[in-house]
Amino acid sequence: MKELDSAFYERVCGECGLCCDGTLFADVRLREEDDPKDLLTLGFKLKRRKGFYFFKQPCQARTEQGCKVYEKRPNRCQAFECRQLLDLKDDVVTEAEVLDTIRATKEIIGQIDELLARAGDSRKNKSLMQRYEHVLSEPVDLSEGEEPFEIRGELSGLMEELDEQLNEKFRV
């Protein structure tokens, strides 16, 4: 297994961000070694459930330029490596193939985003799955004809395609 340098992580992980933007995970559970007070001072909005702390995705620390608290990010974030990183370390894929996979996945996400907006949900502060479930839970306005049904059908198909892509290429 080869080692990846920090420049690689900046290039590839910065390009991707699916583990931070609400695509792969709806929330991140903190580990015992994380200090909730430290994370609160960094701007994380922590919640507590059944004795553990977590924060919702998309992560508040993610910006267009990457993670604004990268050196102090939670331990779970530091430890996470997606399937793409593991495959690259094992020489199963090249960096160019990883970047192509990221771009293809983001293209699907872009299509889903457009459909969610057309269906009335353009909230960027919620995970993709939360937005999708919200759209499907809303009653359909029958005065709009077939379009809401067509949007939901297309949306469901794309979400299934995305889930397959995430399972095959990103989830560990």
Backbone as a printed PyTorch tensor [residue, N CA C, xyz], in Angstrom:
tensor([[[  0.8520,  -1.1740,   0.0000],
         [  0.0000,   0.0000,   0.0000],
         [  0.8960,   1.2340,   0.0000]],

        [[  0.6620,   2.1230,  -0.9650],
         [  1.5040,   3.3120,  -1.0560],
         [  0.9480,   4.4470,  -0.1980]],

        [[  1.8330,   5.3360,   0.1810],
         [  1.4620,   6.5210,   0.9520],
         [  1.0940,   7.6530,  -0.0030]],

        [[  0.1100,   8.4360,   0.3570],
         [ -0.2960,   9.5900,  -0.4310],
         [  0.1710,  10.8490,   0.2850]],

        [[  0.7130,  11.7920,  -0.4680],
         [  1.2190,  13.0120,   0.1660],
         [  0.0930,  14.0180,   0.3880]],

        [[  0.3770,  15.0350,   1.1970],
         [ -0.6520,  16.0200,   1.5480],
         [ -1.1430,  16.7830,   0.3160]],

        [[ -0.2770,  16.9700,  -0.6830],
         [ -0.7000,  17.6590,  -1.9020],
         [ -1.7810,  16.8550,  -2.6200]],

        [[ -1.6590,  15.5280,  -2.5730],
         [ -2.6810,  14.6810,  -3.1760],
         [ -4.0230,  14.9050,  -2.4940]],

        [[ -4.0030,  14.8640,  -1.1630],
         [ -5.2500,  15.0440,  -0.4160],
         [ -5.8770,  16.4010,  -0.7190]],

        [[ -5.0410,  17.4360,  -0.8200],
         [ -5.5670,  18.7650,  -1.1480],
         [ -6.2040,  18.7670,  -2.5250]],

        [[ -5.5340,  18.1330,  -3.4920],
         [ -6.0480,  18.1020,  -4.8680],
         [ -7.3160,  17.2710,  -4.9670]],

        [[ -7.2370,  16.0400,  -4.5470],
         [ -8.3330,  15.1020,  -4.7890],
         [ -9.4570,  15.2660,  -3.7790]],

        [[ -9.1340,  15.2710,  -2.5060],
         [-10.1870,  15.4210,  -1.4920],
         [-10.8370,  16.8020,  -1.6010]],

        [[-10.0300,  17.8090,  -1.9200],
         [-10.5840,  19.1460,  -2.1150],
         [-11.5400,  19.2010,  -3.2850]],

        [[-11.2450,  18.4480,  -4.3300],
         [-12.1170,  18.3620,  -5.5090],
         [-13.4020,  17.6050,  -5.1910]],

        [[-13.2970,  16.6330,  -4.2990],
         [-14.4230,  15.7360,  -4.0240],
         [-15.3430,  16.2960,  -2.9470]],

        [[-15.0110,  16.0810,  -1.6990],
         [-15.8090,  16.5750,  -0.5880],
         [-17.1180,  15.8520,  -0.3360]],

        [[-17.3410,  14.6920,  -0.9710],
         [-18.6080,  13.9800,  -0.7900],
         [-18.7980,  13.4970,   0.6390]],

        [[-17.7020,  13.3540,   1.3800],
         [-17.8130,  12.9380,   2.7870],
         [-18.1650,  14.1200,   3.6840]],

        [[-18.1070,  15.3340,   3.1550],
         [-18.3710,  16.5450,   3.9440],
         [-19.6390,  17.2830,   3.5210]],

        [[-20.0960,  17.0540,   2.3050],
         [-21.1670,  17.8890,   1.7620],
         [-22.5770,  17.3280,   1.9290]],

        [[-22.7000,  16.2020,   2.6480],
         [-24.0230,  15.6470,   2.8640],
         [-24.4210,  14.6000,   1.8420]],

        [[-23.4850,  14.1950,   0.9820],
         [-23.7870,  13.1660,  -0.0020],
         [-23.6000,  11.7750,   0.5830]],

        [[-22.4440,  11.5100,   1.1790],
         [-22.1630,  10.1830,   1.7370],
         [-22.8120,   9.9740,   3.1000]],

        [[-22.8570,  11.0260,   3.9100],
         [-23.3390,  10.9030,   5.2810],
         [-24.2900,  12.0420,   5.6030]],

        [[-25.3130,  11.7490,   6.3920],
         [-26.2340,  12.7880,   6.8460],
         [-25.7250,  13.4560,   8.1190]],

        [[-24.9050,  12.7250,   8.8860],
         [-24.3100,  13.3120,  10.0910],
         [-23.0030,  12.5890,  10.4070]],

        [[-22.2290,  13.1870,  11.3130],
         [-20.9390,  12.6350,  11.7300],
         [-20.9460,  12.5010,  13.2410]],

        [[-20.7770,  11.2780,  13.6980],
         [-20.7380,  10.9970,  15.1340],
         [-19.3090,  11.1980,  15.6350]],

        [[-19.1740,  11.9620,  16.7160],
         [-17.8510,  12.2170,  17.2760],
         [-17.3260,  10.9750,  17.9760]],

        [[-16.0210,  10.8950,  18.0780],
         [-15.3620,   9.8130,  18.8070],
         [-15.0760,  10.2880,  20.2290]],

        [[-14.7800,   9.3330,  21.0940],
         [-14.5050,   9.6580,  22.5010],
         [-13.3660,  10.6550,  22.6470]],

        [[-12.3540,  10.5610,  21.7790],
         [-11.1910,  11.4430,  21.9010],
         [-11.4480,  12.8660,  21.4100]],

        [[-12.5930,  13.1190,  20.7980],
         [-12.9480,  14.4790,  20.3870],
         [-13.4390,  15.2690,  21.5860]],

        [[-13.0140,  16.5000,  21.6750],
         [-13.4660,  17.3870,  22.7460],
         [-14.5810,  18.2750,  22.1950]],

        [[-15.8200,  18.0290,  22.6070],
         [-16.9380,  18.8280,  22.0860],
         [-16.7400,  20.3340,  22.2710]],

        [[-16.1550,  20.7460,  23.3910],
         [-15.9430,  22.1840,  23.6230],
         [-15.0240,  22.7800,  22.5740]],

        [[-13.9540,  22.0570,  22.2310],
         [-13.0390,  22.5420,  21.1870],
         [-13.7610,  22.6850,  19.8500]],

        [[-14.5800,  21.6930,  19.5280],
         [-15.2920,  21.7370,  18.2550],
         [-16.3490,  22.8390,  18.2310]],

        [[-16.9770,  23.0860,  19.3750],
         [-17.9270,  24.2030,  19.4500],
         [-17.2250,  25.5310,  19.1960]],

        [[-16.0220,  25.6950,  19.7310],
         [-15.2820,  26.9510,  19.5080],
         [-14.8510,  27.0920,  18.0510]],

        [[-14.7390,  25.9740,  17.3360],
         [-14.3970,  26.0200,  15.9100],
         [-15.6220,  26.2920,  15.0310]],

        [[-16.8000,  26.3420,  15.6520],
         [-18.0090,  26.6690,  14.8950],
         [-18.9180,  25.4990,  14.5860]],

        [[-18.5950,  24.3160,  15.0870],
         [-19.4680,  23.1680,  14.8510],
         [-20.7400,  23.3030,  15.6810]],

        [[-21.8580,  22.9670,  15.0730],
         [-23.1410,  22.9650,  15.7600],
         [-23.4250,  21.5250,  16.1690]],

        [[-23.0510,  21.1960,  17.3910],
         [-23.1550,  19.8200,  17.8570],
         [-24.5360,  19.5380,  18.4310]],

        [[-24.9400,  18.3080,  18.2730],
         [-26.1760,  17.8120,  18.8680],
         [-25.7920,  16.5940,  19.6950]],

        [[-26.6580,  16.2360,  20.6140],
         [-26.4020,  15.0760,  21.4730],
         [-27.6010,  14.1400,  21.4150]],

        [[-27.3240,  12.8590,  21.1990],
         [-28.3740,  11.8520,  21.1220],
         [-27.8290,  10.5550,  21.7180]],

        [[-28.5830,   9.9800,  22.6390],
         [-28.2280,   8.7000,  23.2480],
         [-26.7860,   8.6770,  23.7600]],

        [[-26.3770,   9.7720,  24.3710],
         [-25.0670,   9.8210,  25.0110],
         [-23.8970,  10.1480,  24.1010]],

        [[-24.1310,  10.4320,  22.8390],
         [-23.0090,  10.7940,  21.9750],
         [-23.2980,  12.1000,  21.2400]],

        [[-22.2180,  12.7740,  20.8870],
         [-22.3120,  14.0210,  20.1350],
         [-22.1750,  13.7280,  18.6370]],

        [[-22.8310,  14.5590,  17.8560],
         [-22.7200,  14.4600,  16.4020],
         [-23.0090,  15.8230,  15.8070]],

        [[-22.6760,  15.9820,  14.5500],
         [-23.0770,  17.1890,  13.8200],
         [-23.6320,  16.7660,  12.4690]],

        [[-24.5760,  17.5520,  12.0130],
         [-25.2630,  17.2890,  10.7530],
         [-24.3780,  17.6790,   9.5670]],

        [[-24.6080,  17.0050,   8.4730],
         [-23.9610,  17.3530,   7.2160],
         [-24.9550,  18.1510,   6.3810]],

        [[-24.5570,  19.0110,   5.5050],
         [-23.1820,  19.3150,   5.1490],
         [-22.4350,  19.9940,   6.2940]],

        [[-21.1430,  19.7230,   6.3500],
         [-20.3010,  20.2210,   7.4300],
         [-20.1670,  21.7390,   7.3580]],

        [[-20.2790,  22.3580,   8.5140],
         [-20.1700,  23.8160,   8.5910],
         [-18.7510,  24.2990,   8.2800]],

        [[-17.7600,  23.4070,   8.3800],
         [-16.3670,  23.8010,   8.1590],
         [-15.9640,  23.7070,   6.6880]],

        [[-16.8110,  23.1410,   5.8530],
         [-16.4740,  23.0010,   4.4290],
         [-16.7680,  24.3000,   3.6960]],

        [[-15.7810,  24.7430,   2.9380],
         [-15.9200,  25.9380,   2.1060],
         [-15.5460,  25.5650,   0.6710]],

        [[-15.6730,  26.5100,  -0.2300],
         [-15.2570,  26.2840,  -1.6230],
         [-13.7620,  25.9600,  -1.6950]],

        [[-12.9840,  26.4660,  -0.7440],
         [-11.5410,  26.2480,  -0.7190],
         [-11.1430,  25.0040,   0.0730]],

        [[-12.0900,  24.2840,   0.6180],
         [-11.8070,  23.0880,   1.3990],
         [-12.2230,  23.2700,   2.8460]],

        [[-11.6390,  22.4650,   3.7090],
         [-11.9930,  22.4790,   5.1300],
         [-11.2760,  23.6250,   5.8380]],

        [[-12.0450,  24.4900,   6.4770],
         [-11.4380,  25.6370,   7.1480],
         [-10.8340,  25.2800,   8.5070]],

        [[-11.0750,  24.0550,   8.9970],
         [-10.4820,  23.6090,  10.2690],
         [ -9.7130,  22.3030,  10.0680]],

        [[ -9.1300,  22.1230,   8.8950],
         [ -8.5380,  20.8560,   8.4970],
         [ -7.5990,  20.2820,   9.5610]],

        [[ -6.7170,  21.0940,  10.1040],
         [ -5.7450,  20.6010,  11.0900],
         [ -6.4040,  20.2280,  12.4200]],

        [[ -7.5940,  20.7640,  12.6910],
         [ -8.2750,  20.5130,  13.9650],
         [ -9.6000,  19.7880,  13.7800]],

        [[ -9.8090,  19.2040,  12.6110],
         [-11.0870,  18.5360,  12.3170],
         [-11.2820,  17.3350,  13.2430]],

        [[-12.5300,  16.9080,  13.4100],
         [-12.8220,  15.7730,  14.2950],
         [-12.0530,  14.5090,  13.8820]],

        [[-11.8030,  13.6550,  14.8660],
         [-11.0330,  12.4380,  14.6350],
         [-11.6700,  11.5180,  13.5940]],

        [[-12.9760,  11.4220,  13.5810],
         [-13.6370,  10.5750,  12.5820],
         [-13.3300,  11.0930,  11.1790]],

        [[-13.3030,  12.3980,  11.0120],
         [-12.9830,  12.9920,   9.7110],
         [-11.5290,  12.7040,   9.3390]],

        [[-10.6410,  12.8020,  10.3120],
         [ -9.2290,  12.5250,  10.0560],
         [ -9.0110,  11.0740,   9.6400]],

        [[ -9.7570,  10.1660,  10.2340],
         [ -9.5480,   8.7350,   9.9900],
         [-10.2350,   8.2230,   8.7220]],

        [[-11.2660,   8.9220,   8.2510],
         [-12.0460,   8.4040,   7.1330],
         [-11.2510,   8.4190,   5.8260]],

        [[-11.2880,   7.3050,   5.1420],
         [-10.7640,   7.1960,   3.7820],
         [-11.8050,   6.4590,   2.9540]],

        [[-12.2120,   7.0670,   1.8650],
         [-13.2230,   6.4600,   1.0130],
         [-12.5980,   5.3550,   0.1610]],

        [[-13.4430,   4.6280,  -0.5230],
         [-13.0010,   3.5390,  -1.3950],
         [-12.0230,   4.0550,  -2.4540]],

        [[-12.2480,   5.2510,  -2.9750],
         [-11.3550,   5.7900,  -3.9950],
         [ -9.9300,   5.9410,  -3.4560]],

        [[ -9.7970,   6.4680,  -2.2430],
         [ -8.4670,   6.6210,  -1.6520],
         [ -7.8120,   5.2610,  -1.4050]],

        [[ -8.5830,   4.3370,  -0.8800],
         [ -8.0340,   3.0070,  -0.6060],
         [ -7.6120,   2.3060,  -1.8930]],

        [[ -8.4250,   2.4280,  -2.9420],
         [ -8.0720,   1.8150,  -4.2220],
         [ -6.8310,   2.4670,  -4.8270]],

        [[ -6.7020,   3.7520,  -4.6520],
         [ -5.5160,   4.4490,  -5.1620],
         [ -4.2630,   3.9850,  -4.4050]],

        [[ -4.3860,   3.8700,  -3.1030],
         [ -3.2550,   3.3960,  -2.2990],
         [ -2.8500,   1.9740,  -2.6900]],

        [[ -3.8310,   1.1620,  -3.0870],
         [ -3.5670,  -0.2230,  -3.4750],
         [ -3.2280,  -0.3590,  -4.9650]],

        [[ -3.0790,   0.7760,  -5.6690],
         [ -2.7760,   0.7890,  -7.1080],
         [ -3.8440,   0.1030,  -7.9600]],

        [[ -5.0840,   0.1510,  -7.5000],
         [ -6.2030,  -0.3880,  -8.2740],
         [ -6.6540,   0.6400,  -9.3130]],

        [[ -6.5200,   1.9270,  -8.9820],
         [ -6.8980,   3.0350,  -9.8700],
         [ -5.7860,   4.0740,  -9.8760]],

        [[ -5.8290,   4.9340, -10.8810],
         [ -4.8830,   6.0530, -10.9590],
         [ -5.5550,   7.3220, -10.4450]],

        [[ -4.7590,   8.3460, -10.1910],
         [ -5.3280,   9.6220,  -9.7610],
         [ -6.2780,  10.1730, -10.8150]],

        [[ -5.9220,  10.0380, -12.0800],
         [ -6.7940,  10.5270, -13.1570],
         [ -8.1370,   9.7970, -13.1370]],

        [[ -8.1190,   8.4900, -12.8930],
         [ -9.3710,   7.7240, -12.8160],
         [-10.2050,   8.1560, -11.6140]],

        [[ -9.5390,   8.4290, -10.4950],
         [-10.2460,   8.9110,  -9.3050],
         [-10.9310,  10.2340,  -9.6150]],

        [[-10.2150,  11.1510, -10.2360],
         [-10.7940,  12.4570, -10.5710],
         [-11.9550,  12.3020, -11.5580]],

        [[-11.8310,  11.3850, -12.5140],
         [-12.9440,  11.1240, -13.4440],
         [-14.1630,  10.5920, -12.7000]],

        [[-13.9410,   9.6880, -11.7500],
         [-15.0420,   9.1320, -10.9540],
         [-15.7130,  10.2250, -10.1410]],

        [[-14.9210,  11.1010,  -9.5410],
         [-15.4730,  12.2130,  -8.7630],
         [-16.3200,  13.1050,  -9.6610]],

        [[-15.7950,  13.4540, -10.8240],
         [-16.5370,  14.3300, -11.7480],
         [-17.8490,  13.6800, -12.2030]],

        [[-17.7980,  12.3820, -12.5280],
         [-19.0070,  11.6800, -12.9620],
         [-20.0450,  11.6450, -11.8390]],

        [[-19.5830,  11.4240, -10.6320],
         [-20.4940,  11.3820,  -9.4810],
         [-21.0960,  12.7550,  -9.2340]],

        [[-20.2720,  13.7810,  -9.3260],
         [-20.7770,  15.1420,  -9.1170],
         [-21.7430,  15.5670, -10.2200]],

        [[-21.5860,  15.0000, -11.4060],
         [-22.5350,  15.2870, -12.4810],
         [-23.9230,  14.7440, -12.1210]],

        [[-23.9530,  13.5360, -11.5800],
         [-25.2270,  12.9530, -11.1330],
         [-25.8220,  13.8250, -10.0200]],

        [[-24.9840,  14.2410,  -9.0770],
         [-25.4450,  15.0870,  -7.9700],
         [-25.9950,  16.4070,  -8.5060]],

        [[-25.3450,  16.9670,  -9.5020],
         [-25.8310,  18.2090, -10.1150],
         [-27.2090,  18.0330, -10.7270]],

        [[-27.4240,  16.9060, -11.4000],
         [-28.7360,  16.6230, -11.9820],
         [-29.7870,  16.4780, -10.8820]],

        [[-29.4070,  15.8020,  -9.7950],
         [-30.3290,  15.6450,  -8.6640],
         [-30.6470,  17.0000,  -8.0590]],

        [[-29.6230,  17.8310,  -7.8850],
         [-29.8210,  19.1850,  -7.3470],
         [-30.8300,  19.9720,  -8.1840]],

        [[-30.6820,  19.9030,  -9.5030],
         [-31.5990,  20.6170, -10.3920],
         [-33.0340,  20.1180, -10.2140]],

        [[-33.1950,  18.8090, -10.1430],
         [-34.5430,  18.2460,  -9.9720],
         [-35.1240,  18.5930,  -8.6040]],

        [[-34.2920,  18.5610,  -7.5770],
         [-34.7730,  18.9450,  -6.2430],
         [-35.2470,  20.3970,  -6.2530]],

        [[-34.4940,  21.2690,  -6.9060],
         [-34.8900,  22.6810,  -6.9950],
         [-36.2050,  22.8170,  -7.7610]],

        [[-36.3360,  22.0900,  -8.8690],
         [-37.5930,  22.1390,  -9.6390],
         [-38.7570,  21.6260,  -8.8100]],

        [[-38.4620,  20.7070,  -7.8850],
         [-39.5150,  20.1530,  -7.0250],
         [-39.7480,  21.0230,  -5.7910]],

        [[-39.0020,  22.1190,  -5.6660],
         [-39.2500,  23.0670,  -4.5820],
         [-38.2940,  23.0010,  -3.4100]],

        [[-37.1910,  22.2420,  -3.5120],
         [-36.2410,  22.1630,  -2.3980],
         [-34.8350,  22.5140,  -2.8770]],

        [[-34.4370,  23.7340,  -2.6270],
         [-33.0910,  24.1630,  -3.0160],
         [-32.2160,  24.4280,  -1.7940]],

        [[-32.5980,  23.8610,  -0.6480],
         [-31.8470,  24.0640,   0.5940],
         [-30.4770,  23.3930,   0.4990]],

        [[-29.4250,  24.1710,   0.6750],
         [-28.0660,  23.6300,   0.6220],
         [-27.5500,  23.2570,   2.0070]],

        [[-28.3140,  23.5780,   3.0450],
         [-27.8780,  23.2800,   4.4120],
         [-28.3980,  21.9300,   4.9030]],

        [[-28.9580,  21.1290,   4.0120],
         [-29.4600,  19.7980,   4.3460],
         [-28.7330,  18.7700,   3.4870]],

        [[-28.6480,  17.5490,   3.9990],
         [-28.0150,  16.4860,   3.2150],
         [-28.8780,  16.1780,   1.9920]],

        [[-28.2550,  15.5990,   0.9980],
         [-28.9630,  15.2530,  -0.2230],
         [-30.1480,  14.3220,   0.0690]],

        [[-29.9280,  13.3420,   0.9330],
         [-31.0000,  12.3970,   1.2690],
         [-32.1420,  13.0880,   2.0050]],

        [[-31.8200,  14.0170,   2.9040],
         [-32.8760,  14.7480,   3.6100],
         [-33.7180,  15.5520,   2.6270]],

        [[-33.0630,  16.1830,   1.6720],
         [-33.7830,  16.9730,   0.6740],
         [-34.6690,  16.0720,  -0.1910]],

        [[-34.1250,  14.9450,  -0.5910],
         [-34.8750,  13.9820,  -1.4110],
         [-36.1020,  13.4750,  -0.6490]],

        [[-35.8950,  13.0660,   0.5970],
         [-37.0140,  12.5690,   1.4010],
         [-38.0640,  13.6510,   1.6300]],

        [[-37.6100,  14.8930,   1.7890],
         [-38.5440,  16.0110,   1.9690],
         [-39.4250,  16.1760,   0.7320]],

        [[-38.8190,  16.1450,  -0.4360],
         [-39.5810,  16.2910,  -1.6810],
         [-40.5940,  15.1660,  -1.8190]],

        [[-40.1730,  13.9470,  -1.5360],
         [-41.0970,  12.8150,  -1.6860],
         [-42.2170,  12.8260,  -0.6470]],

        [[-41.9890,  13.4620,   0.4980],
         [-43.0130,  13.4840,   1.5450],
         [-44.0530,  14.5850,   1.3310]],

        [[-43.7570,  15.5260,   0.4660],
         [-44.6920,  16.6190,   0.1970],
         [-45.8390,  16.1380,  -0.6880]],

        [[-47.0520,  16.5970,  -0.4270],
         [-48.1730,  16.2150,  -1.3000],
         [-47.9790,  16.7860,  -2.7100]],

        [[-48.4750,  16.0760,  -3.6800],
         [-48.3690,  16.5120,  -5.0740],
         [-49.5510,  17.4080,  -5.4080]],

        [[-49.2600,  18.5350,  -6.0370],
         [-50.3050,  19.4470,  -6.4930],
         [-50.7930,  18.9380,  -7.8510]],

        [[-51.9560,  18.3530,  -7.8600],
         [-52.4800,  17.7420,  -9.0760],
         [-52.7890,  18.7640, -10.1630]],

        [[-52.9080,  20.0370,  -9.8030],
         [-53.1670,  21.0700, -10.8180],
         [-51.9480,  21.3090, -11.7110]],

        [[-50.8040,  20.7860, -11.3110],
         [-49.5790,  20.9520, -12.1080],
         [-49.4310,  19.8580, -13.1640]],

        [[-50.4080,  19.0070, -13.2950],
         [-50.3730,  17.9610, -14.3140],
         [-49.3940,  16.8520, -13.9550]],

        [[-48.7460,  16.3240, -14.9720],
         [-47.8420,  15.1750, -14.8090],
         [-46.4370,  15.5690, -14.3610]],

        [[-46.0760,  16.8420, -14.4730],
         [-44.6890,  17.2390, -14.2050],
         [-44.1790,  16.8160, -12.8270]],

        [[-44.9280,  17.0220, -11.7410],
         [-44.4040,  16.5830, -10.4400],
         [-44.1120,  15.0860, -10.3880]],

        [[-44.9430,  14.2930, -11.0510],
         [-44.7350,  12.8460, -11.0730],
         [-43.5040,  12.4920, -11.8990]],

        [[-43.3330,  13.2060, -13.0180],
         [-42.1610,  12.9750, -13.8700],
         [-40.8840,  13.3480, -13.1310]],

        [[-40.9080,  14.4800, -12.4270],
         [-39.7390,  14.9100, -11.6600],
         [-39.4030,  13.8750, -10.5920]],

        [[-40.4140,  13.4180,  -9.8700],
         [-40.1750,  12.4300,  -8.8140],
         [-39.6360,  11.1200,  -9.3780]],

        [[-40.1560,  10.7160, -10.5150],
         [-39.6760,   9.4840, -11.1410],
         [-38.2250,   9.6080, -11.5780]],

        [[-37.9120,  10.7130, -12.2210],
         [-36.5300,  10.9510, -12.6580],
         [-35.6040,  11.0770, -11.4450]],

        [[-36.0750,  11.7750, -10.4380],
         [-35.3050,  11.9580,  -9.2080],
         [-35.0160,  10.6160,  -8.5410]],

        [[-36.0220,   9.7610,  -8.4560],
         [-35.8320,   8.4380,  -7.8470],
         [-34.8190,   7.6130,  -8.6260]],

        [[-34.8870,   7.6700,  -9.9360],
         [-33.9300,   6.9470, -10.7670],
         [-32.5100,   7.4360, -10.5640]],

        [[-32.3390,   8.7530, -10.5150],
         [-31.0020,   9.3260, -10.3040],
         [-30.4790,   9.0370,  -8.9040]],

        [[-31.3520,   9.0610,  -7.9040],
         [-30.9130,   8.7410,  -6.5460],
         [-30.4720,   7.2790,  -6.4610]],

        [[-31.1650,   6.4110,  -7.1640],
         [-30.7630,   5.0010,  -7.2000],
         [-29.4060,   4.8580,  -7.8920]],

        [[-29.2280,   5.5720,  -9.0020],
         [-27.9460,   5.5470,  -9.7210],
         [-26.8210,   6.0850,  -8.8350]],

        [[-27.0880,   7.1680,  -8.1210],
         [-26.0910,   7.7450,  -7.2240],
         [-25.7410,   6.7720,  -6.1060]],

        [[-26.7510,   6.1510,  -5.5190],
         [-26.5120,   5.2090,  -4.4320],
         [-25.6340,   4.0490,  -4.9010]],

        [[-25.9000,   3.5370,  -6.0960],
         [-25.0610,   2.4710,  -6.6550],
         [-23.6250,   2.9540,  -6.8400]],

        [[-23.4610,   4.1550,  -7.3590],
         [-22.1240,   4.7350,  -7.5760],
         [-21.4040,   4.9080,  -6.2360]],

        [[-22.1020,   5.4250,  -5.2370],
         [-21.4910,   5.6260,  -3.9250],
         [-21.1050,   4.2900,  -3.2950]],

        [[-21.9820,   3.2980,  -3.4110],
         [-21.6820,   1.9730,  -2.8500],
         [-20.4910,   1.3260,  -3.5350]],

        [[-20.4280,   1.4670,  -4.8390],
         [-19.3500,   0.8260,  -5.5960],
         [-18.0300,   1.5770,  -5.5120]],

        [[-18.0780,   2.9010,  -5.5060],
         [-16.8510,   3.6910,  -5.6770],
         [-16.3790,   4.4510,  -4.4370]],

        [[-17.2710,   4.6870,  -3.4430],
         [-16.8740,   5.5420,  -2.3310],
         [-17.0320,   4.9270,  -0.9500]],

        [[-18.1300,   4.2310,  -0.7330],
         [-18.3750,   3.6870,   0.6150],
         [-17.4480,   2.5140,   0.8830]],

        [[-17.0640,   2.3990,   2.1480],
         [-16.1310,   1.3390,   2.5420],
         [-16.8870,   0.2640,   3.2960]]])
